[in-house]
């Protein structure tokens, strides 16, 4: 009998965000008309912050604060 493992949804979102390019993540984070899912937007922003990519662009949109 096979064993089934289900991952929490938040872990699945993190994994999905980490597989996308930084440019695609920026598009997701800044184009709210296309991305209506707040969880996807937050995952994209968090991933970009970890990568330290596009931070000035996110700050210009008011999505992150720069030090």
Secondary structure, DSSP 8 states (H G I E B T S, - for coil): --------HHHHHHHHHHHS-HHHHHHHHH-TTT---HHHHHHHHHHHHHHT-SHHHHHHTTSS---
